[in-house]
Amino acid sequence: MTAAPDIRWDMPPAAIEAESFAAIEREFQGWEEVPPSEWKVMRRLIHTTADLSIAAGLAFRHDPIPSALAALRGHCPIFCDSNMIRAGLSVERLRRAHPGYSKEDIHCYIADADIAAQAKATGRTRAICAAEKARPILDGAIVLIGNAPLSLARISRYVLEEGIRPALIVGMPVGFVNVVESKLLTGTCPAPQIVLDGRRGGSALAVTTLHAILENLPAA
């Protein structure tokens, strides 16, 4: 008979997280050399994926964490490309930066009826149309892209061609078409950004990134 696995049933959540972080720091060589605010993001993304290699693909450009924290303290709007991101973001955590945050400050247009109609009429993706609808709120906003590379590319063109400056772009679309290209385009932008190079990404990683940034706020 195969021995039963040694599962520790009585561990509280805080102990599980602490032991997980300790394991990451044992196995990830050189983490002490990463700036502490960036390490909080890297560590959370490693924790979310159980994949140490994800850290090698992360690019932090143009001081994204200080920029994001300043914008959040100022109650900036948040734009995301999927309702999964919108559902996953914690308003309670956002209120640590500014008490005025509510779900209405997190904007996602991908399922709006006017976006569906526009996409059908123009033969373009809903992601592009949603990014265009977001144009008025993008300056100074937090942008979270976890699914739609064309949304990331459209916003990057706003930065390059019209001088729009989001406070932070999290560029983590996932997939096989336009994904790498959209991330490379974002890398040419002067806007603060955290980009996961290559094909990997997803809604969970975009949410995790913003939550990890909020960990840099002073404890209440």
FILO-517311 format. One record per residue (C-alpha): residue in three letters; x, y, z. Coordinates in steps of 0.001 Angstrom, whole numbers, plus 500000, padded with zeros to 6 digits. Example, Ala and Ser with C-alpha at 12.3 -4.5 7.8 and 13.67 -1.06 7.14 Angstrom:
BEGIN
type=ALA&xx=512300&yy=495500&zz=507800
type=SER&xx=513670&yy=498940&zz=507140
***
This chain:
BEGIN
type=MET&xx=500000&yy=500000&zz=500000
type=THR&xx=501286&yy=503453&zz=499095
type=ALA&xx=501980&yy=505640&zz=502095
type=ALA&xx=499639&yy=508568&zz=502571
type=PRO&xx=501158&yy=511955&zz=501645
type=ASP&xx=502366&yy=513986&zz=504599
type=ILE&xx=499895&yy=516861&zz=504373
type=ARG&xx=500014&yy=519419&zz=507172
type=TRP&xx=496364&yy=520146&zz=507765
type=ASP&xx=496697&yy=522561&zz=510670
type=MET&xx=498810&yy=525340&zz=509129
type=PRO&xx=497242&yy=528811&zz=509369
type=PRO&xx=497278&yy=530965&zz=506197
type=ALA&xx=499988&yy=533302&zz=507496
type=ALA&xx=502296&yy=530359&zz=508193
type=ILE&xx=501709&yy=528919&zz=504722
type=GLU&xx=502581&yy=532241&zz=503110
type=ALA&xx=505652&yy=532728&zz=505284
type=GLU&xx=506954&yy=529260&zz=504519
type=SER&xx=506268&yy=529752&zz=500811
type=PHE&xx=508215&yy=533017&zz=500780
type=ALA&xx=511067&yy=531379&zz=502690
type=ALA&xx=511201&yy=528588&zz=500097
type=ILE&xx=511278&yy=531139&zz=497263
type=GLU&xx=514149&yy=533012&zz=498882
type=ARG&xx=516090&yy=529789&zz=499434
type=GLU&xx=515717&yy=528757&zz=495820
type=PHE&xx=515980&yy=532103&zz=494005
type=GLN&xx=519632&yy=533031&zz=493813
type=GLY&xx=520467&yy=536719&zz=494167
type=TRP&xx=517111&yy=537988&zz=495385
type=GLU&xx=518906&yy=540212&zz=497900
type=GLU&xx=520303&yy=542265&zz=495005
type=VAL&xx=516844&yy=543140&zz=493644
type=PRO&xx=515433&yy=546510&zz=494839
type=PRO&xx=513039&yy=545675&zz=497720
type=SER&xx=509950&yy=547201&zz=496077
type=GLU&xx=510591&yy=545230&zz=492881
type=TRP&xx=511316&yy=542068&zz=494829
type=LYS&xx=507860&yy=542251&zz=496410
type=VAL&xx=506363&yy=542132&zz=492927
type=MET&xx=508701&yy=539396&zz=491686
type=ARG&xx=508164&yy=537276&zz=494784
type=ARG&xx=504388&yy=537556&zz=494529
type=LEU&xx=504441&yy=536570&zz=490855
type=ILE&xx=506688&yy=533607&zz=491636
type=HIS&xx=504326&yy=532667&zz=494459
type=THR&xx=501304&yy=532934&zz=492157
type=THR&xx=502842&yy=530730&zz=489456
type=ALA&xx=505233&yy=528522&zz=491467
type=ASP&xx=507700&yy=529341&zz=488683
type=LEU&xx=511055&yy=530867&zz=489610
type=SER&xx=511905&yy=531517&zz=485970
type=ILE&xx=509170&yy=534127&zz=485640
type=ALA&xx=511405&yy=536686&zz=487359
type=ALA&xx=513883&yy=536635&zz=484480
type=GLY&xx=511216&yy=537934&zz=482102
type=LEU&xx=510107&yy=540884&zz=484222
type=ALA&xx=511079&yy=544377&zz=483108
type=PHE&xx=510630&yy=547386&zz=485405
type=ARG&xx=511007&yy=550585&zz=483384
type=HIS&xx=510758&yy=554303&zz=484240
type=ASP&xx=510271&yy=553916&zz=488014
type=PRO&xx=506903&yy=552180&zz=487805
type=ILE&xx=506348&yy=551474&zz=491490
type=PRO&xx=506789&yy=555024&zz=492869
type=SER&xx=504691&yy=556339&zz=489980
type=ALA&xx=501913&yy=553839&zz=490637
type=LEU&xx=501840&yy=554497&zz=494385
type=ALA&xx=501655&yy=558253&zz=493877
type=ALA&xx=498790&yy=557819&zz=491419
type=LEU&xx=496908&yy=555464&zz=493720
type=ARG&xx=497278&yy=557886&zz=496612
type=GLY&xx=495697&yy=560433&zz=494299
type=HIS&xx=492716&yy=558141&zz=493611
type=CYS&xx=493566&yy=557559&zz=489951
type=PRO&xx=491271&yy=555533&zz=487663
type=ILE&xx=492189&yy=551961&zz=486816
type=PHE&xx=491624&yy=550508&zz=483350
type=CYS&xx=491773&yy=546777&zz=482689
type=ASP&xx=491195&yy=544646&zz=479630
type=SER&xx=489115&yy=541892&zz=481229
type=ASN&xx=486341&yy=541565&zz=483752
type=MET&xx=488386&yy=538833&zz=485400
type=ILE&xx=490927&yy=541488&zz=486388
type=ARG&xx=488169&yy=543819&zz=487522
type=ALA&xx=486682&yy=541062&zz=489675
type=GLY&xx=490049&yy=540079&zz=491081
type=LEU&xx=491194&yy=543492&zz=492260
type=SER&xx=490635&yy=544072&zz=495954
type=VAL&xx=488902&yy=547360&zz=496715
type=GLU&xx=489902&yy=546885&zz=500345
type=ARG&xx=493558&yy=546877&zz=499323
type=LEU&xx=493095&yy=549870&zz=497053
type=ARG&xx=491610&yy=551766&zz=499981
type=ARG&xx=494924&yy=551444&zz=501779
type=ALA&xx=496192&yy=553934&zz=499197
type=HIS&xx=493047&yy=556104&zz=499124
type=PRO&xx=489844&yy=555552&zz=501141
type=GLY&xx=487681&yy=556744&zz=498278
type=TYR&xx=488231&yy=553725&zz=496030
type=SER&xx=485209&yy=551702&zz=494948
type=LYS&xx=484524&yy=549173&zz=492206
type=GLU&xx=483358&yy=552050&zz=489991
type=ASP&xx=486959&yy=553288&zz=489807
type=ILE&xx=487971&yy=550067&zz=488004
type=HIS&xx=486976&yy=550429&zz=484359
type=CYS&xx=486526&yy=547529&zz=481948
type=TYR&xx=484586&yy=548020&zz=478729
type=ILE&xx=485162&yy=544703&zz=476984
type=ALA&xx=481593&yy=543453&zz=477557
type=ASP&xx=479808&yy=546768&zz=476895
type=ALA&xx=477077&yy=546649&zz=474262
type=ASP&xx=478483&yy=549643&zz=472377
type=ILE&xx=481891&yy=547969&zz=472200
type=ALA&xx=480402&yy=544764&zz=470796
type=ALA&xx=478467&yy=546762&zz=468208
type=GLN&xx=481484&yy=548836&zz=467222
type=ALA&xx=483708&yy=545765&zz=466886
type=LYS&xx=481130&yy=544053&zz=464674
type=ALA&xx=480631&yy=547143&zz=462520
type=THR&xx=484341&yy=547799&zz=462015
type=GLY&xx=485676&yy=544234&zz=461899
type=ARG&xx=488115&yy=544984&zz=464701
type=THR&xx=488551&yy=543299&zz=468060
type=ARG&xx=486579&yy=544384&zz=471096
type=ALA&xx=489916&yy=544830&zz=472868
type=ILE&xx=490960&yy=547614&zz=470484
type=CYS&xx=487564&yy=549282&zz=470710
type=ALA&xx=487618&yy=549090&zz=474504
type=ALA&xx=491086&yy=550658&zz=474639
type=GLU&xx=489846&yy=553488&zz=472420
type=LYS&xx=486829&yy=554036&zz=474678
type=ALA&xx=489257&yy=554301&zz=477603
type=ARG&xx=491289&yy=557030&zz=475901
type=PRO&xx=489826&yy=559898&zz=478020
type=ILE&xx=490866&yy=558283&zz=481323
type=LEU&xx=494304&yy=556925&zz=480418
type=ASP&xx=496412&yy=559962&zz=481300
type=GLY&xx=497588&yy=559350&zz=484856
type=ALA&xx=495707&yy=556053&zz=485146
type=ILE&xx=496804&yy=552561&zz=486108
type=VAL&xx=496517&yy=550239&zz=483078
type=LEU&xx=496337&yy=546474&zz=483632
type=ILE&xx=496512&yy=544237&zz=480561
type=GLY&xx=496458&yy=540485&zz=481147
type=ASN&xx=494717&yy=539097&zz=478086
type=ALA&xx=494480&yy=541341&zz=475025
type=PRO&xx=497744&yy=542206&zz=473275
type=LEU&xx=495968&yy=544558&zz=470870
type=SER&xx=494666&yy=546556&zz=473817
type=LEU&xx=498233&yy=546893&zz=475074
type=ALA&xx=499452&yy=547857&zz=471612
type=ARG&xx=496719&yy=550467&zz=471145
type=ILE&xx=497491&yy=552105&zz=474464
type=SER&xx=501204&yy=552039&zz=473664
type=ARG&xx=500472&yy=553915&zz=470444
type=TYR&xx=498580&yy=556543&zz=472432
type=VAL&xx=501713&yy=556993&zz=474527
type=LEU&xx=504030&yy=557190&zz=471537
type=GLU&xx=501842&yy=559207&zz=469175
type=GLU&xx=499743&yy=561430&zz=471426
type=GLY&xx=501862&yy=561844&zz=474540
type=ILE&xx=499416&yy=560085&zz=476844
type=ARG&xx=501144&yy=559119&zz=480096
type=PRO&xx=499563&yy=556428&zz=482248
type=ALA&xx=500997&yy=556328&zz=485755
type=LEU&xx=501639&yy=552616&zz=485219
type=ILE&xx=501211&yy=550090&zz=482428
type=VAL&xx=501201&yy=546454&zz=483498
type=GLY&xx=501773&yy=544633&zz=480210
type=MET&xx=501095&yy=540939&zz=480717
type=PRO&xx=498872&yy=539662&zz=477907
type=VAL&xx=499136&yy=535932&zz=477323
type=GLY&xx=499033&yy=533948&zz=474098
type=PHE&xx=500625&yy=533283&zz=470737
type=VAL&xx=499477&yy=536080&zz=468405
type=ASN&xx=500608&yy=539710&zz=468765
type=VAL&xx=501694&yy=539048&zz=472354
type=VAL&xx=505470&yy=539360&zz=472068
type=GLU&xx=505123&yy=542177&zz=469549
type=SER&xx=502808&yy=544227&zz=471775
type=LYS&xx=505192&yy=543897&zz=474706
type=LEU&xx=508134&yy=544981&zz=472569
type=LEU&xx=506137&yy=548029&zz=471458
type=THR&xx=505347&yy=548895&zz=475071
type=GLY&xx=509042&yy=548634&zz=475862
type=THR&xx=509695&yy=551573&zz=473539
type=CYS&xx=507281&yy=553802&zz=475474
type=PRO&xx=508456&yy=556359&zz=478037
type=ALA&xx=505580&yy=555503&zz=480386
type=PRO&xx=506225&yy=553713&zz=483710
type=GLN&xx=505686&yy=550017&zz=483114
type=ILE&xx=506062&yy=546482&zz=484372
type=VAL&xx=506125&yy=544042&zz=481471
type=LEU&xx=506425&yy=540265&zz=481449
type=ASP&xx=508378&yy=539460&zz=478299
type=GLY&xx=507466&yy=536567&zz=476047
type=ARG&xx=504182&yy=534707&zz=475699
type=ARG&xx=503344&yy=534282&zz=479371
type=GLY&xx=500884&yy=536428&zz=481271
type=GLY&xx=497241&yy=536412&zz=482268
type=SER&xx=494662&yy=538150&zz=484421
type=ALA&xx=495894&yy=536616&zz=487670
type=LEU&xx=499394&yy=537982&zz=487095
type=ALA&xx=498137&yy=541480&zz=486328
type=VAL&xx=496059&yy=541497&zz=489521
type=THR&xx=498932&yy=540096&zz=491552
type=THR&xx=501245&yy=542812&zz=490266
type=LEU&xx=499055&yy=545660&zz=491468
type=HIS&xx=498372&yy=543976&zz=494794
type=ALA&xx=502117&yy=543483&zz=495285
type=ILE&xx=502781&yy=547151&zz=494502
type=LEU&xx=500341&yy=548045&zz=497278
type=GLU&xx=502456&yy=546008&zz=499709
type=ASN&xx=504983&yy=548852&zz=499500
type=LEU&xx=502604&yy=551174&zz=501352
type=PRO&xx=503384&yy=551722&zz=505051
type=ALA&xx=501559&yy=549351&zz=507361
type=ALA&xx=498323&yy=550765&zz=508728
***
